[in-house]
Amino acid sequence: MVMANPSLLLQSFFFFFLLPCLSWSCPEYQKQALLQFKSSILAIDSSLHTLDSWNSSSSNCCLWNKVTCSSPSNSNSTSTPSVVIGLYLSYVSEQHMPSNLLAPLFFIRSLRVLDLSRNFIYGQIPALGFGNLSNLVHLDLSWNSINGQIPVLVFRNLVHLNLSWNSINGQIPALGLGNLNNLVHLDLRWNSINGRISTLGFGNLSNLIHLDLSWNSINGQISTLEFGNLRNLVHLDLSGNSINGQIPALGFGNLSNLVHLALSSNSINGSISFQLFQLKYLQYLDLSSNRLSGELPEEIGNLTKLQQLSLSSNKFSNGIPSSILHLRELEELDLSNNALSMEIPSDIGNLSNLSSLSLGKNKLTGGVPPSMQKLNKLNSLDLEGNLLTGEIPFWFFDFKDLQYLYLQGNNLTWNNNMKVVPKCRLVGLSLRSCGLQGDIPEWISTQTNLSFLDLSMNQLHGPFPQWLAEFHFLYYLFLSHNKLSGSLPTALFRSPELFILALSHNNFSGELPKNIGDANSLIGLMLDGNNFSGPIPQSISQISRLELLDLSRNRLSGNIFPVFDPQMSMWYADFSSNQFSGEVPTTFPTAIEILALGGNKFSGALPLNLKKLRNLERLELQDNNISGELPNSLLQISHLGVLNLRNNSLQGSIPKTLSNLQNLQILDLSSNNLTGEIPIEFVNNLTGMIEAPPNRTSGVVFRVSLLSQHFLTEFAVNELIVNWKKSEQGLSSHNIDMYFLLDLSNNQLSSEIPASLGSLKALKMLNLSFNKLFGKIPSSLGDLQNVEGLDLSHNKLSGPIPITFTKLQQLTTLDVSNNKLTGQIPVGGQMNTMANPNFYANNSGLCGFQIHVPCPEDLPPAPKLLEHDNKEEPWILKEAMGIGYPVGFLLTIKIIFLAGYFNPSPPSNSRRHHPYRLIKQRI
């Protein structure tokens, strides 16, 4: 049977036997120590009132708030006075205080309980001070800012130790916690403790009942010896570390009293150990966010006392085992984000205690089982991102307790002819891509508690409903990719709670409401891909929490931009593909990282104060009318990774100081009027293109989660449009960090190609076409080991194509047409696939099988003429030759005809059987 929890017994002990003494005074030295402690806090927090009862006029500190004293003992021989044994000092002050302020408390050696949780204590744990408190059995320092390592051999008699939610770092000392033989409760979660889990020394803590090491930096594999001896353990949480390897086959079976086991958010792999299914008292099991794989074992049905089971975000495959239906006490089941297939068990409705069911992001097929109607306690249902088919059951809305319903990303369809009368009060609803048609359903107007609504990617049309604009608790609203029209109601922006508003890709029109700035809780506003017109309301700059703003692809105009507070946290703003004019605006917050202003009518020179946007990582100004030279101020934005100035009217030369942008991975200066040379200095220092960092991010994604729910919505920022392999393509923000591009095409550059370009080994695309470059192609370009597209066409390049091009193993597009190149086109590697003659055209001296022109050295030698003496030949020889040649020719023709060599079939393609071509194909 499960053992009684000693922590509860300890609390009962304090309640009954350690109550404040009402008639006996505490020792004077303990009173003075407490007053000194209060005085130290008042020095940094003059507004302190939680310790008002602590004053010198009160002689008995046992009567003070937050103080507990022992009862005095009397006998015939001795008398023991009351002493302070408990201080409950959580939430004392909201001011930061150093840990040395605790010094007065260390004089109270009678202390048994000390609770300093949820203060703002910083600094290291005072080892010497706590060493004086030899009677201490309960210490709580959680929710502070304590740093440094855990001191060795300080907490000798502790039963309860809570150091969670601090900044403690380093390894747990080998001679420290491992010797605390009385320890029952140990909580170290949410720190920065590191070291291998197999060397932490917990195997000696045989009395331990509660152990929480979650959300640290502990690594290594779980050791059977380390945890197999903790036979009294009831609660074990190792989540959020870097633990790897498999769950040990032996050891966990010894933890027969275990009720709570959490190993989530690690790197544990392999299958689930069969020993876990022998833990008959287990009520909570969380193995989510690991690398577990294989089938879900049938033995999972042995855990009949399970109330919460989470195996989400792993690699489990095949079907959901039918034995899971044996878990009749299950209240929460999360199998989401795996590769589970086949149908949902038909009798899943037998799990009648389920309140939360998450099966989203799998490969489940079939329809929604009718038995699910029996889940009348259901509060949250997530079936998103599967392959489910059929109509969406309308009995979902009969669940009275249902608050969260996520059905998006399936092949489920909505019956637009059915009338819905919901009995539930939904908080979160997603019917994205569920085939809704017509107006936004009227029944949703009854769901006034909605905080999350996603109806995007349907076929909804009509105006924005006034009733929806007046929902006061709506935090997140997604209506993108529909056919909604009309103007936006002003009431929409009066909501004080609206965090995310996504109305992209509809047919909304008219001017943006002037009161848009009243929605001051907005952190994401996506209105792109509509027909909004007129200027941007100045009030938009009042949305102080705004982080993401997308107004692109509308008809907005004007030459005066809102002036945003420089201290705002906005990191993304997209105003591209509108009709804005005037000078390039710079009135953005300094936190801006992505700024897209392309496809407008901005003119004039690039402003010098662009440099104040020092956090810019991506700047898009393509397709405008910007003129003048590239200013040095632009080149001071050291974080810039993407700079797109394509199709403007920039003049002058490429500044050598462009090399200051060492993080550049995409540079597009094409279609301007740049002149001069390609600076060698500029090439040498583009370190962002020389070598791709090994652990690049997957692009910029805006994530939204709904309160405590598992539902997560990701919004990738707009694609970056570039000329990629002879056509315009969009680079997705999910993987933009995989691309490295340099495009200087369509300018007036006139110089040799710097050999140092070959050092830009991360480049995937290099375009120098339509310039006036001359000289030979540097052989160093063959070192561009990642290049996929190389365009040198329409220049004045001469000489051969370097043989080093055969090393370009990633090459898929090569264009050297319209130059003065000569010699044989290299053979071997990817060059054998570069066989489009158009990409070599107008180079009169090239030859090779790629253009079907043999090179002179590959032609068979011409027959040599016989040399004769100048002596006069006999006349009989001349006569014989005159008769013999015509006679021999006629006889040869006759023999060939009789042998059948003259067939009436059409002549073969001589090029197809060219011996040179066949030889080159074999090489």
Buried (B, 14 or more C-beta within 10 A) or exposed (E): EEEEBBBEEBBEEBEEEBBBBEEBBBBEEBBBBBBBBBEBBEEBBEEBEBBEEBEEEEEBBBBBEBBBBBBBEEEEEEEEEBBBBBBBBBEBBEBBBEBEBBBBBBBBEBBBBBBBBBBBBBBBBBBEBBBBBEBBBBBBBBBBBBBBBBBBEBBBBBBBBBBBBBEBBBBBBEEBBBBBEBBBBBBBBBBEBBBBBBEBBBBBBEBBBBBBBBBBBBBBBBBBEBBBBBEBBBBBBBBBBBBBBBBBEEBBBBBBBBBBBBBBBBEBBBBBBBBBBBBEBBBBBBBBBBEBBEBBBEBBBBBEBBBBBBBBBBEBBBBBBEBBBBBEBBBBBBBBBBEBBEBBBBEBBBBEEBBBBBBBBBBBBBBBBEBBBBBEBBBBBBBBBBBBEEBBBBEBBBBEBBBBBBBBBBBBEBEEEEEBEBEBBBBBBBBBBBBBEEEBBEEBBBBBBBBBBBBBBBEBBEBBBEBBBBBEEBBBBBBBBBEBBBBBBEBBBBBEEBBBBBBBBBEBBBBBBBBBBBBBBBBBBBBBBBBBBEBBBBBBBBBBBBBBBBBBBBEBBEEEBBEBBEEBEBBBBBBBBBEBBBBBBBEBBBBBBBBBBBBBBBBEBBBEEBBBBBBBBBBBBBBBEBBBBBBEBBBBBEBBBBBBBBBBEBBEBBBBBBBBBBBBBBBBBBBBEBBEBBBBEBBBBBBBBBEBEEEEEEBBEBEBEBEEBBBEBEBBBBEBBBBBBBEEEEBBBBEBBBBBBBBBBBBEBBBBBBBBBBBBBBBBBBBBBBBEBBEBBBBBBBBBEBBBBBBBBBBEBBBBBBBBBBBBEEBEBBBBBBBBBBBBBBBEBBBBEBBBEEBBBBBEEBBBBBBEBBBEEBEEEEEEEEEEEEEEEEEEEEEEEEEEEEEEEEEEEEEEEEEEEEEEEEEEEEEEEBEBBEEBEEE
